[in-house]
Amino acid sequence: MTQKFNSRVYITLRPSVLDTAGTAVMSGLQQLGYQGVENVRIGKYIEVTLSAENQADADKQLDKMCDQLLANPVIENYAFELSPVEE
Amino acid sequence: MTQKFNSRVYITLRPSVLDTAGTAVMSGLQQLGYQGVENVRIGKYIEVTLSAENQADADKQLDKMCDQLLANPVIENYAFELSPVEE
């Protein structure tokens, strides 16, 4: 029997990688009058619904998905949260 | 005196809006052999560092930033978490 899981994946640029889009958004915010903004970093937020044997299996699959397709491990870090869907 | 805050902003497409990029990523994952993947939705994750008078002020500013620049309220929802930076 398989179980369904919701997961939230957060992908961020590694701190050493220059975030030009983030810098542009920061200037935009400052020009709109938000003088308090000091830094902006832009990443991706991905929601994945998947079915798996159990939580450990879902965790393992998701980690591989991030590594293979969702994130670029050369320049990005990823983290995710996984929770079973109540049915 | 101002205080510094870290915030994490999550921007997601409204459920009624078709997510073509998400659908493409879902097919990609299925072709890689992840048959359990049932749905993928792609959003943005933005980290903003800002200084403000207090938490309520930071909250108010961030809500306006999302509405004015970070998200497109016509097709996107946003949510954020705010925490003071320990110094």
Backbone of each chain as nested JSON, in Angstrom:
{
  "chains": [
    {"id": "A", "residues": [
      {"number": 1, "name": "MET", "atoms": {"N": [0.844, -1.211, 0.0], "CA": [0.0, 0.0, 0.0], "C": [0.873, 1.253, 0.0]}},
      {"number": 2, "name": "THR", "atoms": {"N": [0.486, 2.195, -0.82], "CA": [1.281, 3.429, -0.832], "C": [0.531, 4.545, -0.094]}},
      {"number": 3, "name": "GLN", "atoms": {"N": [1.311, 5.485, 0.335], "CA": [0.768, 6.601, 1.094], "C": [1.079, 7.88, 0.329]}},
      {"number": 4, "name": "LYS", "atoms": {"N": [0.237, 8.896, 0.496], "CA": [0.462, 10.128, -0.233], "C": [1.15, 11.166, 0.66]}},
      {"number": 5, "name": "PHE", "atoms": {"N": [2.077, 11.901, 0.066], "CA": [2.808, 12.92, 0.828], "C": [2.793, 14.262, 0.113]}},
      {"number": 6, "name": "ASN", "atoms": {"N": [2.734, 15.335, 0.895], "CA": [2.943, 16.676, 0.367], "C": [4.341, 17.108, 0.759]}},
      {"number": 7, "name": "SER", "atoms": {"N": [5.053, 17.713, -0.185], "CA": [6.36, 18.216, 0.226], "C": [6.573, 19.625, -0.276]}},
      {"number": 8, "name": "ARG", "atoms": {"N": [7.329, 20.359, 0.483], "CA": [7.681, 21.737, 0.142], "C": [9.204, 21.781, 0.015]}},
      {"number": 9, "name": "VAL", "atoms": {"N": [9.65, 22.123, -1.197], "CA": [11.087, 22.143, -1.48], "C": [11.538, 23.602, -1.601]}},
      {"number": 10, "name": "TYR", "atoms": {"N": [12.614, 23.947, -0.914], "CA": [13.16, 25.308, -0.968], "C": [14.519, 25.239, -1.625]}},
      {"number": 11, "name": "ILE", "atoms": {"N": [14.674, 25.955, -2.728], "CA": [15.951, 25.944, -3.439], "C": [16.545, 27.338, -3.388]}},
      {"number": 12, "name": "THR", "atoms": {"N": [17.754, 27.435, -2.884], "CA": [18.39, 28.754, -2.752], "C": [19.752, 28.726, -3.431]}},
      {"number": 13, "name": "LEU", "atoms": {"N": [20.161, 29.871, -3.935], "CA": [21.512, 29.982, -4.491], "C": [22.507, 29.845, -3.352]}},
      {"number": 14, "name": "ARG", "atoms": {"N": [23.624, 29.18, -3.597], "CA": [24.674, 29.118, -2.576], "C": [25.136, 30.542, -2.248]}},
      {"number": 15, "name": "PRO", "atoms": {"N": [25.494, 30.774, -0.996], "CA": [25.867, 32.14, -0.588], "C": [26.996, 32.751, -1.416]}},
      {"number": 16, "name": "SER", "atoms": {"N": [27.886, 31.911, -1.952], "CA": [29.016, 32.442, -2.716], "C": [28.623, 32.848, -4.138]}},
      {"number": 17, "name": "VAL", "atoms": {"N": [27.401, 32.496, -4.574], "CA": [26.98, 32.796, -5.945], "C": [26.265, 34.148, -5.974]}},
      {"number": 18, "name": "LEU", "atoms": {"N": [26.67, 34.992, -6.915], "CA": [26.094, 36.325, -7.059], "C": [24.64, 36.214, -7.509]}},
      {"number": 19, "name": "ASP", "atoms": {"N": [23.721, 36.893, -6.814], "CA": [22.302, 36.833, -7.171], "C": [21.901, 38.146, -7.827]}},
      {"number": 20, "name": "THR", "atoms": {"N": [22.033, 38.2, -9.152], "CA": [21.782, 39.474, -9.86], "C": [20.298, 39.851, -9.812]}},
      {"number": 21, "name": "ALA", "atoms": {"N": [19.404, 38.847, -9.906], "CA": [17.972, 39.139, -9.841], "C": [17.623, 39.699, -8.463]}},
      {"number": 22, "name": "GLY", "atoms": {"N": [18.211, 39.112, -7.43], "CA": [17.957, 39.597, -6.071], "C": [18.421, 41.032, -5.901]}},
      {"number": 23, "name": "THR", "atoms": {"N": [19.586, 41.345, -6.472], "CA": [20.11, 42.705, -6.383], "C": [19.186, 43.686, -7.096]}},
      {"number": 24, "name": "ALA", "atoms": {"N": [18.648, 43.266, -8.244], "CA": [17.727, 44.125, -8.995], "C": [16.451, 44.372, -8.194]}},
      {"number": 25, "name": "VAL", "atoms": {"N": [15.927, 43.318, -7.569], "CA": [14.712, 43.469, -6.762], "C": [14.991, 44.38, -5.566]}},
      {"number": 26, "name": "MET", "atoms": {"N": [16.184, 44.248, -4.986], "CA": [16.537, 45.104, -3.846], "C": [16.531, 46.57, -4.269]}},
      {"number": 27, "name": "SER", "atoms": {"N": [17.151, 46.893, -5.422], "CA": [17.13, 48.291, -5.884], "C": [15.706, 48.745, -6.138]}},
      {"number": 28, "name": "GLY", "atoms": {"N": [14.906, 47.858, -6.724], "CA": [13.508, 48.208, -6.994], "C": [12.778, 48.566, -5.721]}},
      {"number": 29, "name": "LEU", "atoms": {"N": [12.966, 47.762, -4.697], "CA": [12.293, 48.03, -3.416], "C": [12.778, 49.348, -2.812]}},
      {"number": 30, "name": "GLN", "atoms": {"N": [14.104, 49.577, -2.909], "CA": [14.637, 50.827, -2.341], "C": [14.089, 52.043, -3.087]}},
      {"number": 31, "name": "GLN", "atoms": {"N": [13.958, 51.891, -4.423], "CA": [13.41, 53.011, -5.193], "C": [11.93, 53.233, -4.914]}},
      {"number": 32, "name": "LEU", "atoms": {"N": [11.244, 52.191, -4.469], "CA": [9.837, 52.352, -4.085], "C": [9.709, 52.971, -2.694]}},
      {"number": 33, "name": "GLY", "atoms": {"N": [10.847, 53.192, -2.034], "CA": [10.803, 53.87, -0.744], "C": [11.099, 52.983, 0.451]}},
      {"number": 34, "name": "TYR", "atoms": {"N": [11.38, 51.718, 0.212], "CA": [11.695, 50.817, 1.327], "C": [13.192, 50.889, 1.613]}},
      {"number": 35, "name": "GLN", "atoms": {"N": [13.585, 51.939, 2.315], "CA": [15.007, 52.194, 2.552], "C": [15.617, 51.179, 3.511]}},
      {"number": 36, "name": "GLY", "atoms": {"N": [14.788, 50.496, 4.259], "CA": [15.296, 49.535, 5.253], "C": [15.76, 48.217, 4.667]}},
      {"number": 37, "name": "VAL", "atoms": {"N": [15.471, 47.981, 3.377], "CA": [15.836, 46.701, 2.778], "C": [17.35, 46.604, 2.591]}},
      {"number": 38, "name": "GLU", "atoms": {"N": [17.95, 45.582, 3.151], "CA": [19.407, 45.464, 3.104], "C": [19.918, 44.366, 2.201]}},
      {"number": 39, "name": "ASN", "atoms": {"N": [19.098, 43.351, 1.994], "CA": [19.538, 42.265, 1.131], "C": [18.323, 41.485, 0.631]}},
      {"number": 40, "name": "VAL", "atoms": {"N": [18.404, 41.006, -0.608], "CA": [17.338, 40.17, -1.178], "C": [17.996, 39.012, -1.915]}},
      {"number": 41, "name": "ARG", "atoms": {"N": [17.564, 37.8, -1.626], "CA": [18.057, 36.625, -2.359], "C": [16.832, 35.908, -2.891]}},
      {"number": 42, "name": "ILE", "atoms": {"N": [16.86, 35.531, -4.162], "CA": [15.704, 34.895, -4.769], "C": [15.964, 33.412, -5.002]}},
      {"number": 43, "name": "GLY", "atoms": {"N": [15.039, 32.594, -4.59], "CA": [15.161, 31.159, -4.807], "C": [13.865, 30.597, -5.357]}},
      {"number": 44, "name": "LYS", "atoms": {"N": [13.734, 29.285, -5.327], "CA": [12.522, 28.657, -5.828], "C": [11.827, 27.902, -4.71]}},
      {"number": 45, "name": "TYR", "atoms": {"N": [10.508, 27.849, -4.823], "CA": [9.711, 27.111, -3.857], "C": [8.87, 26.131, -4.673]}},
      {"number": 46, "name": "ILE", "atoms": {"N": [9.032, 24.844, -4.447], "CA": [8.328, 23.856, -5.268], "C": [7.493, 22.953, -4.38]}},
      {"number": 47, "name": "GLU", "atoms": {"N": [6.225, 22.801, -4.719], "CA": [5.373, 21.864, -3.987], "C": [5.246, 20.589, -4.809]}},
      {"number": 48, "name": "VAL", "atoms": {"N": [5.595, 19.461, -4.219], "CA": [5.512, 18.179, -4.918], "C": [4.569, 17.262, -4.15]}},
      {"number": 49, "name": "THR", "atoms": {"N": [3.594, 16.71, -4.83], "CA": [2.739, 15.689, -4.227], "C": [3.192, 14.353, -4.778]}},
      {"number": 50, "name": "LEU", "atoms": {"N": [3.501, 13.405, -3.91], "CA": [3.95, 12.112, -4.417], "C": [3.428, 10.988, -3.533]}},
      {"number": 51, "name": "SER", "atoms": {"N": [3.329, 9.81, -4.119], "CA": [2.957, 8.658, -3.307], "C": [4.168, 7.752, -3.182]}},
      {"number": 52, "name": "ALA", "atoms": {"N": [4.338, 7.192, -2.004], "CA": [5.493, 6.344, -1.725], "C": [5.091, 5.326, -0.666]}},
      {"number": 53, "name": "GLU", "atoms": {"N": [5.972, 4.348, -0.48], "CA": [5.72, 3.277, 0.501], "C": [5.532, 3.825, 1.916]}},
      {"number": 54, "name": "ASN", "atoms": {"N": [6.467, 4.697, 2.289], "CA": [6.448, 5.252, 3.646], "C": [7.259, 6.546, 3.636]}},
      {"number": 55, "name": "GLN", "atoms": {"N": [7.327, 7.183, 4.776], "CA": [7.993, 8.488, 4.849], "C": [9.478, 8.41, 4.483]}},
      {"number": 56, "name": "ALA", "atoms": {"N": [10.142, 7.347, 4.91], "CA": [11.577, 7.219, 4.622], "C": [11.81, 7.088, 3.115]}},
      {"number": 57, "name": "ASP", "atoms": {"N": [10.927, 6.328, 2.455], "CA": [11.034, 6.151, 1.006], "C": [10.781, 7.48, 0.285]}},
      {"number": 58, "name": "ALA", "atoms": {"N": [9.75, 8.202, 0.721], "CA": [9.417, 9.493, 0.106], "C": [10.596, 10.456, 0.27]}},
      {"number": 59, "name": "ASP", "atoms": {"N": [11.185, 10.453, 1.447], "CA": [12.315, 11.315, 1.749], "C": [13.489, 11.019, 0.812]}},
      {"number": 60, "name": "LYS", "atoms": {"N": [13.753, 9.741, 0.624], "CA": [14.867, 9.318, -0.217], "C": [14.618, 9.708, -1.68]}},
      {"number": 61, "name": "GLN", "atoms": {"N": [13.385, 9.455, -2.166], "CA": [13.036, 9.815, -3.547], "C": [13.181, 11.307, -3.781]}},
      {"number": 62, "name": "LEU", "atoms": {"N": [12.654, 12.083, -2.837], "CA": [12.657, 13.532, -3.0], "C": [14.084, 14.075, -3.02]}},
      {"number": 63, "name": "ASP", "atoms": {"N": [14.936, 13.518, -2.179], "CA": [16.323, 13.95, -2.146], "C": [16.984, 13.706, -3.502]}},
      {"number": 64, "name": "LYS", "atoms": {"N": [16.69, 12.549, -4.109], "CA": [17.245, 12.259, -5.431], "C": [16.671, 13.185, -6.507]}},
      {"number": 65, "name": "MET", "atoms": {"N": [15.359, 13.453, -6.422], "CA": [14.736, 14.371, -7.39], "C": [15.396, 15.742, -7.35]}},
      {"number": 66, "name": "CYS", "atoms": {"N": [15.649, 16.244, -6.139], "CA": [16.282, 17.562, -5.998], "C": [17.649, 17.546, -6.655]}},
      {"number": 67, "name": "ASP", "atoms": {"N": [18.4, 16.49, -6.379], "CA": [19.757, 16.394, -6.871], "C": [19.806, 16.254, -8.389]}},
      {"number": 68, "name": "GLN", "atoms": {"N": [18.838, 15.497, -8.947], "CA": [18.857, 15.2, -10.384], "C": [18.192, 16.258, -11.246]}},
      {"number": 69, "name": "LEU", "atoms": {"N": [17.095, 16.845, -10.746], "CA": [16.334, 17.718, -11.635], "C": [15.927, 19.054, -11.029]}},
      {"number": 70, "name": "LEU", "atoms": {"N": [15.471, 19.048, -9.788], "CA": [14.878, 20.279, -9.263], "C": [15.917, 21.364, -8.977]}},
      {"number": 71, "name": "ALA", "atoms": {"N": [17.064, 20.959, -8.439], "CA": [18.09, 21.952, -8.124], "C": [19.337, 21.69, -8.953]}},
      {"number": 72, "name": "ASN", "atoms": {"N": [20.174, 22.695, -9.076], "CA": [21.478, 22.538, -9.694], "C": [22.503, 22.548, -8.553]}},
      {"number": 73, "name": "PRO", "atoms": {"N": [22.974, 21.371, -8.151], "CA": [23.802, 21.294, -6.938], "C": [25.119, 22.061, -7.037]}},
      {"number": 74, "name": "VAL", "atoms": {"N": [25.514, 22.432, -8.253], "CA": [26.762, 23.195, -8.382], "C": [26.602, 24.596, -7.787]}},
      {"number": 75, "name": "ILE", "atoms": {"N": [25.445, 25.204, -8.018], "CA": [25.276, 26.588, -7.546], "C": [24.141, 26.748, -6.548]}},
      {"number": 76, "name": "GLU", "atoms": {"N": [23.376, 25.681, -6.3], "CA": [22.204, 25.829, -5.425], "C": [22.217, 24.835, -4.257]}},
      {"number": 77, "name": "ASN", "atoms": {"N": [21.646, 25.27, -3.163], "CA": [21.371, 24.385, -2.035], "C": [19.885, 24.068, -2.037]}},
      {"number": 78, "name": "TYR", "atoms": {"N": [19.516, 22.945, -1.452], "CA": [18.084, 22.67, -1.321], "C": [17.763, 22.093, 0.044]}},
      {"number": 79, "name": "ALA", "atoms": {"N": [16.509, 22.272, 0.42], "CA": [16.01, 21.713, 1.674], "C": [14.548, 21.397, 1.424]}},
      {"number": 80, "name": "PHE", "atoms": {"N": [14.013, 20.406, 2.114], "CA": [12.573, 20.149, 1.944], "C": [11.922, 19.659, 3.222]}},
      {"number": 81, "name": "GLU", "atoms": {"N": [10.618, 19.838, 3.258], "CA": [9.783, 19.337, 4.353], "C": [8.788, 18.382, 3.736]}},
      {"number": 82, "name": "LEU", "atoms": {"N": [8.462, 17.339, 4.472], "CA": [7.602, 16.296, 3.938], "C": [6.53, 16.004, 4.973]}},
      {"number": 83, "name": "SER", "atoms": {"N": [5.277, 15.937, 4.526], "CA": [4.252, 15.552, 5.502], "C": [3.206, 14.673, 4.84]}},
      {"number": 84, "name": "PRO", "atoms": {"N": [2.753, 13.633, 5.529], "CA": [1.751, 12.745, 4.967], "C": [0.428, 13.491, 4.773]}},
      {"number": 85, "name": "VAL", "atoms": {"N": [-0.3, 13.17, 3.719], "CA": [-1.605, 13.786, 3.475], "C": [-2.644, 13.026, 4.293]}},
      {"number": 86, "name": "GLU", "atoms": {"N": [-3.432, 13.753, 5.064], "CA": [-4.536, 13.131, 5.815], "C": [-5.652, 12.795, 4.83]}},
      {"number": 87, "name": "GLU", "atoms": {"N": [-6.121, 11.577, 4.893], "CA": [-7.194, 11.235, 3.937], "C": [-8.475, 10.796, 4.639]}}
    ]},
    {"id": "B", "residues": [
      {"number": 1, "name": "MET", "atoms": {"N": [15.734, 53.73, 17.433], "CA": [16.62, 52.601, 17.127], "C": [15.913, 51.582, 16.231]}},
      {"number": 2, "name": "THR", "atoms": {"N": [16.623, 51.118, 15.229], "CA": [15.992, 50.113, 14.363], "C": [16.561, 48.736, 14.671]}},
      {"number": 3, "name": "GLN", "atoms": {"N": [15.768, 47.764, 14.29], "CA": [16.135, 46.379, 14.542], "C": [16.218, 45.674, 13.187]}},
      {"number": 4, "name": "LYS", "atoms": {"N": [17.032, 44.643, 13.106], "CA": [17.168, 43.948, 11.834], "C": [16.332, 42.665, 11.828]}},
      {"number": 5, "name": "PHE", "atoms": {"N": [15.698, 42.397, 10.692], "CA": [14.856, 41.204, 10.573], "C": [15.222, 40.38, 9.349]}},
      {"number": 6, "name": "ASN", "atoms": {"N": [15.117, 39.077, 9.492], "CA": [15.21, 38.174, 8.342], "C": [13.808, 37.735, 7.99]}},
      {"number": 7, "name": "SER", "atoms": {"N": [13.483, 37.72, 6.7], "CA": [12.159, 37.198, 6.363], "C": [12.249, 36.235, 5.199]}},
      {"number": 8, "name": "ARG", "atoms": {"N": [11.351, 35.298, 5.207], "CA": [11.244, 34.294, 4.15], "C": [9.865, 34.448, 3.526]}},
      {"number": 9, "name": "VAL", "atoms": {"N": [9.855, 34.787, 2.242], "CA": [8.597, 35.033, 1.536], "C": [8.337, 33.877, 0.585]}},
      {"number": 10, "name": "TYR", "atoms": {"N": [7.132, 33.328, 0.623], "CA": [6.752, 32.215, -0.252], "C": [5.686, 32.721, -1.205]}},
      {"number": 11, "name": "ILE", "atoms": {"N": [5.954, 32.643, -2.496], "CA": [4.988, 33.116, -3.485], "C": [4.53, 31.926, -4.317]}},
      {"number": 12, "name": "THR", "atoms": {"N": [3.245, 31.695, -4.336], "CA": [2.711, 30.546, -5.075], "C": [1.648, 31.021, -6.054]}},
      {"number": 13, "name": "LEU", "atoms": {"N": [1.505, 30.297, -7.152], "CA": [0.428, 30.589, -8.097], "C": [-0.898, 30.248, -7.424]}},
      {"number": 14, "name": "ARG", "atoms": {"N": [-1.915, 31.035, -7.659], "CA": [-3.246, 30.693, -7.144], "C": [-3.655, 29.337, -7.711]}},
      {"number": 15, "name": "PRO", "atoms": {"N": [-4.387, 28.547, -6.942], "CA": [-4.739, 27.193, -7.391], "C": [-5.492, 27.171, -8.724]}},
      {"number": 16, "name": "SER", "atoms": {"N": [-6.215, 28.236, -9.035], "CA": [-6.983, 28.251, -10.283], "C": [-6.114, 28.553, -11.503]}},
      {"number": 17, "name": "VAL", "atoms": {"N": [-4.856, 28.97, -11.28], "CA": [-3.991, 29.335, -12.403], "C": [-3.189, 28.114, -12.858]}},
      {"number": 18, "name": "LEU", "atoms": {"N": [-3.193, 27.873, -14.165], "CA": [-2.478, 26.742, -14.752], "C": [-0.97, 26.937, -14.592]}},
      {"number": 19, "name": "ASP", "atoms": {"N": [-0.286, 25.929, -14.075], "CA": [1.163, 26.021, -13.864], "C": [1.868, 25.162, -14.912]}},
      {"number": 20, "name": "THR", "atoms": {"N": [2.188, 25.779, -16.052], "CA": [2.773, 25.007, -17.156], "C": [4.184, 24.52, -16.816]}},
      {"number": 21, "name": "ALA", "atoms": {"N": [4.958, 25.372, -16.125], "CA": [6.315, 24.952, -15.745], "C": [6.241, 23.769, -14.791]}},
      {"number": 22, "name": "GLY", "atoms": {"N": [5.297, 23.824, -13.862], "CA": [5.128, 22.721, -12.913], "C": [4.769, 21.42, -13.619]}},
      {"number": 23, "name": "THR", "atoms": {"N": [3.89, 21.526, -14.615], "CA": [3.496, 20.342, -15.373], "C": [4.684, 19.76, -16.129]}},
      {"number": 24, "name": "ALA", "atoms": {"N": [5.52, 20.637, -16.687], "CA": [6.709, 20.176, -17.406], "C": [7.673, 19.461, -16.467]}},
      {"number": 25, "name": "VAL", "atoms": {"N": [7.866, 20.024, -15.285], "CA": [8.768, 19.39, -14.314], "C": [8.196, 18.043, -13.87]}},
      {"number": 26, "name": "MET", "atoms": {"N": [6.862, 17.984, -13.725], "CA": [6.245, 16.718, -13.33], "C": [6.515, 15.644, -14.386]}},
      {"number": 27, "name": "SER", "atoms": {"N": [6.341, 15.962, -15.676], "CA": [6.639, 14.977, -16.723], "C": [8.101, 14.581, -16.684]}},
      {"number": 28, "name": "GLY", "atoms": {"N": [8.962, 15.572, -16.479], "CA": [10.396, 15.281, -16.415], "C": [10.698, 14.268, -15.322]}},
      {"number": 29, "name": "LEU", "atoms": {"N": [10.119, 14.499, -14.152], "CA": [10.359, 13.581, -13.028], "C": [9.817, 12.187, -13.344]}},
      {"number": 30, "name": "GLN", "atoms": {"N": [8.63, 12.144, -13.958], "CA": [8.053, 10.835, -14.281], "C": [8.92, 10.108, -15.297]}},
      {"number": 31, "name": "GLN", "atoms": {"N": [9.469, 10.861, -16.271], "CA": [10.341, 10.215, -17.256], "C": [11.653, 9.744, -16.652]}},
      {"number": 32, "name": "LEU", "atoms": {"N": [12.064, 10.383, -15.573], "CA": [13.274, 9.933, -14.883], "C": [12.99, 8.705, -14.027]}},
      {"number": 33, "name": "GLY", "atoms": {"N": [11.727, 8.292, -13.965], "CA": [11.398, 7.075, -13.234], "C": [10.662, 7.291, -11.923]}},
      {"number": 34, "name": "TYR", "atoms": {"N": [10.366, 8.543, -11.591], "CA": [9.631, 8.815, -10.348], "C": [8.136, 8.739, -10.648]}},
      {"number": 35, "name": "GLN", "atoms": {"N": [7.617, 7.507, -10.7], "CA": [6.232, 7.297, -11.085], "C": [5.246, 7.758, -10.018]}},
      {"number": 36, "name": "GLY", "atoms": {"N": [5.734, 7.918, -8.791], "CA": [4.843, 8.306, -7.694], "C": [4.475, 9.783, -7.677]}},
      {"number": 37, "name": "VAL", "atoms": {"N": [5.145, 10.594, -8.516], "CA": [4.892, 12.037, -8.498], "C": [3.524, 12.342, -9.097]}},
      {"number": 38, "name": "GLU", "atoms": {"N": [2.684, 13.024, -8.347], "CA": [1.312, 13.264, -8.803], "C": [1.041, 14.71, -9.161]}},
      {"number": 39, "name": "ASN", "atoms": {"N": [1.792, 15.608, -8.572], "CA": [1.562, 17.017, -8.88], "C": [2.794, 17.833, -8.503]}},
      {"number": 40, "name": "VAL", "atoms": {"N": [3.073, 18.862, -9.307], "CA": [4.186, 19.762, -9.012], "C": [3.71, 21.192, -9.264]}},
      {"number": 41, "name": "ARG", "atoms": {"N": [3.938, 22.065, -8.313], "CA": [3.612, 23.484, -8.498], "C": [4.876, 24.268, -8.172]}},
      {"number": 42, "name": "ILE", "atoms": {"N": [5.203, 25.207, -9.031], "CA": [6.437, 25.957, -8.831], "C": [6.136, 27.385, -8.386]}},
      {"number": 43, "name": "GLY", "atoms": {"N": [6.812, 27.809, -7.355], "CA": [6.64, 29.169, -6.864], "C": [7.988, 29.803, -6.61]}},
      {"number": 44, "name": "LYS", "atoms": {"N": [7.974, 30.929, -5.917], "CA": [9.235, 31.604, -5.621], "C": [9.462, 31.665, -4.124]}},
      {"number": 45, "name": "TYR", "atoms": {"N": [10.726, 31.658, -3.758], "CA": [11.113, 31.761, -2.364], "C": [12.078, 32.932, -2.283]}},
      {"number": 46, "name": "ILE", "atoms": {"N": [11.747, 33.94, -1.514], "CA": [12.584, 35.14, -1.472], "C": [12.998, 35.427, -0.025]}},
      {"number": 47, "name": "GLU", "atoms": {"N": [14.284, 35.613, 0.174], "CA": [14.771, 36.0, 1.498], "C": [15.05, 37.501, 1.495]}},
      {"number": 48, "name": "VAL", "atoms": {"N": [14.43, 38.22, 2.409], "CA": [14.62, 39.671, 2.493], "C": [15.169, 40.004, 3.876]}},
      {"number": 49, "name": "THR", "atoms": {"N": [16.275, 40.737, 3.889], "CA": [16.803, 41.252, 5.161], "C": [16.438, 42.719, 5.22]}},
      {"number": 50, "name": "LEU", "atoms": {"N": [15.763, 43.128, 6.273], "CA": [15.401, 44.548, 6.349], "C": [15.512, 45.054, 7.773]}},
      {"number": 51, "name": "SER", "atoms": {"N": [15.693, 46.367, 7.913], "CA": [15.686, 46.929, 9.255], "C": [14.425, 47.766, 9.404]}},
      {"number": 52, "name": "ALA", "atoms": {"N": [13.821, 47.687, 10.578], "CA": [12.567, 48.395, 10.838], "C": [12.497, 48.724, 12.317]}},
      {"number": 53, "name": "GLU", "atoms": {"N": [11.547, 49.565, 12.665], "CA": [11.376, 49.999, 14.066], "C": [11.132, 48.816, 15.003]}},
      {"number": 54, "name": "ASN", "atoms": {"N": [10.215, 47.97, 14.578], "CA": [9.845, 46.827, 15.413], "C": [9.186, 45.774, 14.521]}},
      {"number": 55, "name": "GLN", "atoms": {"N": [8.809, 44.675, 15.111], "CA": [8.276, 43.557, 14.333], "C": [6.983, 43.934, 13.579]}},
      {"number": 56, "name": "ALA", "atoms": {"N": [6.131, 44.699, 14.231], "CA": [4.862, 45.088, 13.602], "C": [5.127, 45.95, 12.364]}},
      {"number": 57, "name": "ASP", "atoms": {"N": [6.098, 46.846, 12.489], "CA": [6.451, 47.715, 11.37], "C": [7.038, 46.891, 10.215]}},
      {"number": 58, "name": "ALA", "atoms": {"N": [7.942, 45.953, 10.547], "CA": [8.561, 45.099, 9.533], "C": [7.485, 44.285, 8.813]}},
      {"number": 59, "name": "ASP", "atoms": {"N": [6.542, 43.764, 9.571], "CA": [5.441, 42.982, 9.036], "C": [4.622, 43.798, 8.035]}},
      {"number": 60, "name": "LYS", "atoms": {"N": [4.326, 45.024, 8.424], "CA": [3.517, 45.908, 7.585], "C": [4.263, 46.257, 6.289]}},
      {"number": 61, "name": "GLN", "atoms": {"N": [5.553, 46.589, 6.425], "CA": [6.358, 46.926, 5.24], "C": [6.444, 45.746, 4.275]}},
      {"number": 62, "name": "LEU", "atoms": {"N": [6.675, 44.569, 4.839], "CA": [6.864, 43.394, 4.005], "C": [5.575, 43.045, 3.258]}},
      {"number": 63, "name": "ASP", "atoms": {"N": [4.454, 43.201, 3.93], "CA": [3.177, 42.932, 3.292], "C": [2.98, 43.866, 2.093]}},
      {"number": 64, "name": "LYS", "atoms": {"N": [3.34, 45.137, 2.259], "CA": [3.221, 46.087, 1.151], "C": [4.195, 45.757, 0.016]}},
      {"number": 65, "name": "MET", "atoms": {"N": [5.431, 45.349, 0.379], "CA": [6.417, 44.972, -0.654], "C": [5.892, 43.824, -1.51]}},
      {"number": 66, "name": "CYS", "atoms": {"N": [5.299, 42.828, -0.851], "CA": [4.777, 41.673, -1.583], "C": [3.704, 42.125, -2.553]}},
      {"number": 67, "name": "ASP", "atoms": {"N": [2.819, 42.978, -2.045], "CA": [1.696, 43.424, -2.843], "C": [2.14, 44.293, -4.019]}},
      {"number": 68, "name": "GLN", "atoms": {"N": [3.157, 45.126, -3.786], "CA": [3.581, 46.083, -4.817], "C": [4.575, 45.522, -5.816]}},
      {"number": 69, "name": "LEU", "atoms": {"N": [5.499, 44.663, -5.343], "CA": [6.588, 44.274, -6.237], "C": [6.889, 42.785, -6.269]}},
      {"number": 70, "name": "LEU", "atoms": {"N": [6.911, 42.14, -5.112], "CA": [7.4, 40.761, -5.094], "C": [6.418, 39.772, -5.724]}},
      {"number": 71, "name": "ALA", "atoms": {"N": [5.134, 39.964, -5.468], "CA": [4.141, 39.044, -6.021], "C": [3.218, 39.781, -6.979]}},
      {"number": 72, "name": "ASN", "atoms": {"N": [2.557, 39.039, -7.82], "CA": [1.504, 39.594, -8.673], "C": [0.175, 39.123, -8.09]}},
      {"number": 73, "name": "PRO", "atoms": {"N": [-0.51, 39.99, -7.331], "CA": [-1.686, 39.536, -6.581], "C": [-2.836, 39.045, -7.46]}},
      {"number": 74, "name": "VAL", "atoms": {"N": [-2.773, 39.333, -8.75], "CA": [-3.837, 38.852, -9.643], "C": [-3.765, 37.332, -9.793]}},
      {"number": 75, "name": "ILE", "atoms": {"N": [-2.544, 36.803, -9.899], "CA": [-2.404, 35.366, -10.129], "C": [-1.638, 34.637, -9.029]}},
      {"number": 76, "name": "GLU", "atoms": {"N": [-1.102, 35.393, -8.059], "CA": [-0.274, 34.736, -7.044], "C": [-0.747, 35.024, -5.621]}},
      {"number": 77, "name": "ASN", "atoms": {"N": [-0.522, 34.058, -4.761], "CA": [-0.7, 34.244, -3.316], "C": [0.68, 34.397, -2.69]}},
      {"number": 78, "name": "TYR", "atoms": {"N": [0.718, 35.069, -1.551], "CA": [2.002, 35.124, -0.851], "C": [1.806, 34.927, 0.647]}},
      {"number": 79, "name": "ALA", "atoms": {"N": [2.884, 34.473, 1.261], "CA": [2.898, 34.3, 2.714], "C": [4.321, 34.58, 3.141]}},
      {"number": 80, "name": "PHE", "atoms": {"N": [4.519, 35.037, 4.364], "CA": [5.901, 35.237, 4.811], "C": [6.048, 34.982, 6.304]}},
      {"number": 81, "name": "GLU", "atoms": {"N": [7.303, 34.686, 6.657], "CA": [7.683, 34.52, 8.06], "C": [8.748, 35.565, 8.348]}},
      {"number": 82, "name": "LEU", "atoms": {"N": [8.723, 36.074, 9.559], "CA": [9.603, 37.18, 9.916], "C": [10.253, 36.823, 11.241]}},
      {"number": 83, "name": "SER", "atoms": {"N": [11.577, 36.987, 11.331], "CA": [12.2, 36.754, 12.635], "C": [13.314, 37.758, 12.87]}},
      {"number": 84, "name": "PRO", "atoms": {"N": [13.424, 38.284, 14.08], "CA": [14.476, 39.255, 14.377], "C": [15.85, 38.59, 14.294]}},
      {"number": 85, "name": "VAL", "atoms": {"N": [16.836, 39.322, 13.814], "CA": [18.209, 38.797, 13.75], "C": [18.851, 38.976, 15.118]}},
      {"number": 86, "name": "GLU", "atoms": {"N": [19.41, 37.919, 15.64], "CA": [20.149, 37.998, 16.916], "C": [21.486, 38.667, 16.642]}},
      {"number": 87, "name": "GLU", "atoms": {"N": [21.839, 39.664, 17.415], "CA": [23.135, 40.328, 17.172], "C": [24.064, 40.272, 18.386]}}
    ]}
  ]
}
